[in-house]
């Protein structure tokens, strides 16, 4: 159910399987969700500029059912921003993360929705 999607101008060569695994663990940990449900998507090599230059930058979306709110999002940001700067060289002032809290009825899984599965 949690999905972290990053679109960035960082080259694909920097997006390793190890990085994807680190992001998956970080998302599961900060959200308090089982990693077995976490999806991480990184879309590298995008034609992007931020503030008129093409230094490393990106936009991201963190979607989950519950666990997102004003205070929770600060905690999630404090986990994700340093990891992305360390691993991909994207400074915090060149990345937006949009947090999307979905209801169980708005997320499909196994031919139904999480509302049907979890009530």
Helices and strands as residue ranges (DSSP letters): E 3-8, G 12-14, H 17-31, G 35-37, E 39-43, E 58-65, H 70-88, G 92-94, E 95-102, G 104-106, E 108-109, E 112-113, H 114-118
